[in-house]
Structure formats: C-alpha cells, structure tokens
Amino acid sequence: MNESAQERLVAAISALLAKGLAQDAAVAHFIRSTHGELPPHRLATLLADGDDPQGASLAELLLFPGEDTARALEPDLARAGLDAAGSAALAQRLAAAVTAAVAILPDGTRLTVPMDAEAVARFVSRLGPERGLPRETTHLLTERLGPEVALTVAVAARRSGPAVWPPGAAALVRAVAGRLPAEAPDALATLLYLVGFLGGLAAGALPLPTLMARHGRLSAQLRRARQQELAFSKSNFETIAMTGARLPYLHAPDIARELALCAAAIEAATGRAAPPAEATCLDLGVAADAAALFAVLDDQSD
C-alpha cells in the first residue's frame, strides 16, 4: 500500500465532501415526492436528527457518490491501489478527518449532512476502492482509446465490475480494448457492456465461453421476441393468451442492442464473428492434421 497515495486520497475525499456532492434531478424529485416542499432549514433539521428514520434515509441518499464524484476521485483511487485492509484503513483515517459533508441540490441549495464513522465507512465502500481495473488494462485503454474513455471504463468497473479481477476477466478486457477499432461508434458502449457482464460472472466461470453462451441466449430471445411481435400484429394479447401460450416480456430493441454489443465484444476478442446460435452443418472436407483443420477454418471465416 502506497502511504503517500493514501494520504492524497484522504485529502481528496475530504476536500470533495467539504466542497459539496452534486445531486441530480432524480434526487430532488425524490425529496419533493417524499417530504413535500420543505424549505432548506427544515431539511437541515431533518438531517441533523440522527434518530429520525426519514432523516437517516435522506442522508443515505445524499451521501451516495454520483458520476461526477466517481470521476473526480478515480485518479487518486487508482494511484492508491487499495486492498481490503487498505480500504478499512482509509475509512478510519477519513472518519478522523471528516464529521459532515455538504450536498448541493440542483437549485443550488446546500445541505449539511452529518457523518459518523459508520457513514464514512459506507461512503468509502460505495467508492469501490478495491474494485479498480488492473493498471495495465487502464494503460492500454488510455493508449488506444484516449484518457476520457479509459476514465469512463474505470469508473464503471468500480461500480459494476468484478469485486476481484481474475486474470481471465482482465485479459478479456485487454483483448477487446486492444482490437476494437478506436473510431467504432460503439467502442465505449461495448467496453462498458463487457465490464458489467464480467461483474455478474459466477465464481469460477470462464469469461469468454460464458460470453459466447450469453450471445446464444440473446439470439434465441431475439427470435422469440420477433415471433411474438409477428403474432401480435395478426392477433391480440388476450386471444393469444387464451391459447395457453406463454408470453414472457421480451423487448426486441433492447435485446437487439445487447446482442450487438455482445457480438462486438466477441469479435474483438477472437478476431471472428460470433458463432451463429442455430445449429449448422458445413462440409469442411478432409484435414490430415490439426494445422490443416485450422487452415480450413480460417478459409471459412474469410
């Protein structure tokens, strides 16, 4: 653990909490729908009462780090490179330095939110200090796609990526990042999709085969969704339901979008288009050995 980097991180978080955590319109809407048009001083009183459940839930909402906060702190989080012990130490040092945070609503209202050691620890945990992209992956992203893309992917990794990056997952991200055309309009979206996919991977699952299996399931879902669309164009929901047909919710545009991102990730990782989901039969002729077989497969992929 880099001691100076952790000190810098403590200072950066402390300064940000004092400067103010920007809240978005969704937070303002939640406050209005839950508490009505309370004036700022009433909201401040609510937050100051540590025994009020409504005040506690409001504080939890205001202390959730948003996109701007995550992007501002990512460079210092990456430099610190904390593990579980380092994250706990960070929470302790920050609790000794911070007793409150400022939340800034979209209309400019500034609310002071008290923070005890438990609240500080929760805030630190939500920053994902242990979930950062491996440094070599971040460097590759920066070199190939630029610092803004690298920062966006790094922030997404802390929010939705694996809690611990196994070598196979990190290697898959590097392979995709290294081969995606930098000018591709969906390059960033593909990487964000891949990071989120890897974050939901079951322990011990192989990343690339699981991604290919996901592609197959999405292809089947898309076919089913289009079949349902065709059926609805010729009939209606009630009539079809009366036949005993099962009608799961399948939104074809959403499925098609995910399928395209999945296919783009697979093609970048393997250099080949994602395999078709349907069973196919193709006469490859006769190959004398493995090398000859791979040569035939290469010819078929052209």
Contacts in CASP RR format, 6 or more apart in sequence:
PFRMAT RR
TARGET T0000
AUTHOR 0000-0000-0000
METHOD contacts of the structure
MODEL  1
MNESAQERLVAAISALLAKGLAQDAAVAHFIRSTHGELPPHRLATLLADG
DDPQGASLAELLLFPGEDTARALEPDLARAGLDAAGSAALAQRLAAAVTA
AVAILPDGTRLTVPMDAEAVARFVSRLGPERGLPRETTHLLTERLGPEVA
LTVAVAARRSGPAVWPPGAAALVRAVAGRLPAEAPDALATLLYLVGFLGG
LAAGALPLPTLMARHGRLSAQLRRARQQELAFSKSNFETIAMTGARLPYL
HAPDIARELALCAAAIEAATGRAAPPAEATCLDLGVAADAAALFAVLDDQ
SD
1 80 0 8 1.000
1 81 0 8 1.000
1 82 0 8 1.000
1 83 0 8 1.000
1 85 0 8 1.000
1 86 0 8 1.000
1 89 0 8 1.000
2 79 0 8 1.000
2 80 0 8 1.000
2 81 0 8 1.000
5 76 0 8 1.000
5 79 0 8 1.000
5 80 0 8 1.000
5 81 0 8 1.000
6 80 0 8 1.000
6 82 0 8 1.000
6 86 0 8 1.000
6 89 0 8 1.000
6 90 0 8 1.000
6 93 0 8 1.000
8 76 0 8 1.000
8 79 0 8 1.000
8 80 0 8 1.000
9 73 0 8 1.000
9 76 0 8 1.000
9 77 0 8 1.000
9 79 0 8 1.000
9 80 0 8 1.000
9 90 0 8 1.000
10 90 0 8 1.000
10 93 0 8 1.000
10 94 0 8 1.000
10 97 0 8 1.000
12 72 0 8 1.000
12 73 0 8 1.000
12 76 0 8 1.000
13 73 0 8 1.000
13 94 0 8 1.000
13 98 0 8 1.000
13 124 0 8 1.000
13 127 0 8 1.000
14 94 0 8 1.000
14 97 0 8 1.000
14 98 0 8 1.000
16 69 0 8 1.000
16 72 0 8 1.000
16 73 0 8 1.000
17 98 0 8 1.000
17 100 0 8 1.000
17 101 0 8 1.000
17 102 0 8 1.000
17 115 0 8 1.000
18 101 0 8 1.000
18 102 0 8 1.000
19 102 0 8 1.000
20 101 0 8 1.000
20 102 0 8 1.000
20 103 0 8 1.000
20 104 0 8 1.000
20 110 0 8 1.000
21 62 0 8 1.000
21 63 0 8 1.000
21 65 0 8 1.000
21 66 0 8 1.000
21 69 0 8 1.000
21 101 0 8 1.000
21 102 0 8 1.000
21 103 0 8 1.000
21 104 0 8 1.000
22 66 0 8 1.000
22 68 0 8 1.000
22 69 0 8 1.000
22 104 0 8 1.000
23 62 0 8 1.000
23 103 0 8 1.000
23 104 0 8 1.000
23 105 0 8 1.000
23 106 0 8 1.000
24 66 0 8 1.000
24 106 0 8 1.000
25 106 0 8 1.000
27 61 0 8 1.000
27 62 0 8 1.000
27 105 0 8 1.000
28 105 0 8 1.000
28 106 0 8 1.000
28 107 0 8 1.000
30 61 0 8 1.000
31 38 0 8 1.000
31 43 0 8 1.000
31 58 0 8 1.000
31 61 0 8 1.000
31 105 0 8 1.000
34 54 0 8 1.000
34 58 0 8 1.000
35 43 0 8 1.000
35 46 0 8 1.000
35 54 0 8 1.000
35 58 0 8 1.000
38 46 0 8 1.000
40 109 0 8 1.000
40 110 0 8 1.000
40 111 0 8 1.000
43 58 0 8 1.000
43 109 0 8 1.000
43 111 0 8 1.000
44 111 0 8 1.000
44 112 0 8 1.000
46 52 0 8 1.000
46 54 0 8 1.000
46 55 0 8 1.000
46 58 0 8 1.000
47 55 0 8 1.000
47 58 0 8 1.000
47 59 0 8 1.000
47 62 0 8 1.000
47 111 0 8 1.000
47 112 0 8 1.000
47 113 0 8 1.000
47 114 0 8 1.000
48 112 0 8 1.000
48 114 0 8 1.000
49 55 0 8 1.000
50 56 0 8 1.000
50 114 0 8 1.000
59 113 0 8 1.000
59 114 0 8 1.000
59 119 0 8 1.000
60 122 0 8 1.000
62 101 0 8 1.000
62 103 0 8 1.000
62 111 0 8 1.000
62 113 0 8 1.000
63 101 0 8 1.000
63 103 0 8 1.000
63 113 0 8 1.000
63 115 0 8 1.000
63 119 0 8 1.000
63 122 0 8 1.000
63 123 0 8 1.000
64 126 0 8 1.000
65 73 0 8 1.000
65 123 0 8 1.000
65 126 0 8 1.000
65 127 0 8 1.000
67 155 0 8 1.000
70 127 0 8 1.000
70 155 0 8 1.000
70 158 0 8 1.000
70 159 0 8 1.000
71 151 0 8 1.000
71 152 0 8 1.000
71 155 0 8 1.000
73 127 0 8 1.000
74 151 0 8 1.000
74 154 0 8 1.000
74 155 0 8 1.000
74 158 0 8 1.000
77 127 0 8 1.000
77 128 0 8 1.000
77 129 0 8 1.000
77 132 0 8 1.000
77 158 0 8 1.000
78 132 0 8 1.000
78 133 0 8 1.000
78 135 0 8 1.000
78 138 0 8 1.000
78 154 0 8 1.000
80 90 0 8 1.000
80 129 0 8 1.000
81 129 0 8 1.000
81 132 0 8 1.000
82 90 0 8 1.000
82 129 0 8 1.000
82 130 0 8 1.000
83 130 0 8 1.000
84 130 0 8 1.000
86 129 0 8 1.000
87 124 0 8 1.000
87 125 0 8 1.000
87 128 0 8 1.000
87 129 0 8 1.000
87 130 0 8 1.000
90 124 0 8 1.000
90 129 0 8 1.000
91 117 0 8 1.000
91 120 0 8 1.000
91 121 0 8 1.000
91 124 0 8 1.000
91 125 0 8 1.000
92 117 0 8 1.000
94 120 0 8 1.000
94 124 0 8 1.000
95 115 0 8 1.000
95 116 0 8 1.000
95 117 0 8 1.000
95 120 0 8 1.000
95 121 0 8 1.000
98 115 0 8 1.000
98 120 0 8 1.000
99 114 0 8 1.000
99 115 0 8 1.000
99 116 0 8 1.000
100 112 0 8 1.000
100 113 0 8 1.000
100 114 0 8 1.000
100 115 0 8 1.000
101 112 0 8 1.000
101 113 0 8 1.000
101 115 0 8 1.000
101 123 0 8 1.000
102 110 0 8 1.000
102 111 0 8 1.000
102 112 0 8 1.000
102 113 0 8 1.000
103 110 0 8 1.000
103 111 0 8 1.000
103 112 0 8 1.000
103 113 0 8 1.000
104 110 0 8 1.000
104 111 0 8 1.000
105 111 0 8 1.000
115 123 0 8 1.000
127 158 0 8 1.000
128 158 0 8 1.000
128 159 0 8 1.000
129 158 0 8 1.000
130 163 0 8 1.000
130 164 0 8 1.000
131 157 0 8 1.000
131 158 0 8 1.000
131 159 0 8 1.000
131 161 0 8 1.000
131 162 0 8 1.000
131 163 0 8 1.000
132 154 0 8 1.000
132 157 0 8 1.000
132 158 0 8 1.000
132 165 0 8 1.000
133 141 0 8 1.000
133 153 0 8 1.000
133 154 0 8 1.000
133 157 0 8 1.000
133 165 0 8 1.000
133 170 0 8 1.000
133 173 0 8 1.000
134 165 0 8 1.000
134 170 0 8 1.000
136 170 0 8 1.000
136 174 0 8 1.000
137 170 0 8 1.000
137 173 0 8 1.000
137 174 0 8 1.000
137 177 0 8 1.000
138 150 0 8 1.000
138 154 0 8 1.000
140 174 0 8 1.000
140 177 0 8 1.000
140 178 0 8 1.000
141 149 0 8 1.000
141 150 0 8 1.000
141 153 0 8 1.000
141 154 0 8 1.000
141 177 0 8 1.000
141 191 0 8 1.000
142 150 0 8 1.000
144 177 0 8 1.000
144 178 0 8 1.000
144 180 0 8 1.000
144 182 0 8 1.000
145 177 0 8 1.000
145 180 0 8 1.000
145 182 0 8 1.000
145 187 0 8 1.000
145 188 0 8 1.000
145 191 0 8 1.000
149 187 0 8 1.000
149 188 0 8 1.000
149 191 0 8 1.000
152 188 0 8 1.000
152 192 0 8 1.000
153 188 0 8 1.000
153 191 0 8 1.000
153 192 0 8 1.000
153 195 0 8 1.000
156 192 0 8 1.000
156 195 0 8 1.000
156 196 0 8 1.000
157 195 0 8 1.000
160 195 0 8 1.000
160 196 0 8 1.000
160 199 0 8 1.000
161 195 0 8 1.000
161 196 0 8 1.000
161 198 0 8 1.000
161 199 0 8 1.000
161 200 0 8 1.000
162 169 0 8 1.000
162 198 0 8 1.000
162 199 0 8 1.000
162 200 0 8 1.000
162 201 0 8 1.000
163 199 0 8 1.000
166 204 0 8 1.000
168 206 0 8 1.000
168 207 0 8 1.000
169 198 0 8 1.000
169 199 0 8 1.000
169 201 0 8 1.000
169 207 0 8 1.000
172 194 0 8 1.000
172 198 0 8 1.000
172 207 0 8 1.000
172 208 0 8 1.000
172 211 0 8 1.000
172 269 0 8 1.000
173 191 0 8 1.000
173 194 0 8 1.000
173 195 0 8 1.000
173 198 0 8 1.000
175 268 0 8 1.000
175 269 0 8 1.000
176 190 0 8 1.000
176 191 0 8 1.000
176 194 0 8 1.000
176 265 0 8 1.000
176 268 0 8 1.000
176 269 0 8 1.000
177 191 0 8 1.000
178 268 0 8 1.000
179 268 0 8 1.000
179 269 0 8 1.000
179 271 0 8 1.000
180 187 0 8 1.000
180 190 0 8 1.000
180 191 0 8 1.000
180 264 0 8 1.000
180 268 0 8 1.000
181 187 0 8 1.000
184 190 0 8 1.000
184 264 0 8 1.000
186 260 0 8 1.000
186 261 0 8 1.000
186 264 0 8 1.000
189 261 0 8 1.000
190 261 0 8 1.000
190 264 0 8 1.000
190 265 0 8 1.000
190 268 0 8 1.000
193 258 0 8 1.000
193 261 0 8 1.000
193 262 0 8 1.000
193 265 0 8 1.000
194 211 0 8 1.000
194 261 0 8 1.000
194 265 0 8 1.000
197 211 0 8 1.000
197 214 0 8 1.000
197 262 0 8 1.000
197 265 0 8 1.000
198 207 0 8 1.000
201 207 0 8 1.000
201 210 0 8 1.000
202 210 0 8 1.000
208 266 0 8 1.000
208 269 0 8 1.000
208 270 0 8 1.000
211 262 0 8 1.000
211 265 0 8 1.000
211 266 0 8 1.000
211 269 0 8 1.000
212 266 0 8 1.000
212 274 0 8 1.000
212 275 0 8 1.000
214 262 0 8 1.000
215 259 0 8 1.000
215 262 0 8 1.000
215 263 0 8 1.000
215 266 0 8 1.000
215 274 0 8 1.000
215 275 0 8 1.000
215 277 0 8 1.000
216 277 0 8 1.000
218 255 0 8 1.000
218 258 0 8 1.000
218 259 0 8 1.000
218 262 0 8 1.000
219 259 0 8 1.000
219 276 0 8 1.000
219 277 0 8 1.000
219 278 0 8 1.000
220 277 0 8 1.000
221 250 0 8 1.000
221 255 0 8 1.000
222 252 0 8 1.000
222 255 0 8 1.000
222 256 0 8 1.000
222 259 0 8 1.000
224 248 0 8 1.000
224 250 0 8 1.000
225 250 0 8 1.000
225 251 0 8 1.000
225 252 0 8 1.000
225 255 0 8 1.000
226 252 0 8 1.000
228 247 0 8 1.000
228 250 0 8 1.000
229 252 0 8 1.000
231 240 0 8 1.000
231 245 0 8 1.000
232 240 0 8 1.000
237 247 0 8 1.000
240 247 0 8 1.000
241 247 0 8 1.000
262 274 0 8 1.000
263 273 0 8 1.000
263 274 0 8 1.000
266 272 0 8 1.000
266 273 0 8 1.000
266 274 0 8 1.000
267 273 0 8 1.000
267 274 0 8 1.000
272 301 0 8 1.000
273 301 0 8 1.000
282 300 0 8 1.000
284 293 0 8 1.000
284 296 0 8 1.000
284 297 0 8 1.000
284 300 0 8 1.000
285 296 0 8 1.000
287 293 0 8 1.000
287 295 0 8 1.000
287 296 0 8 1.000
END
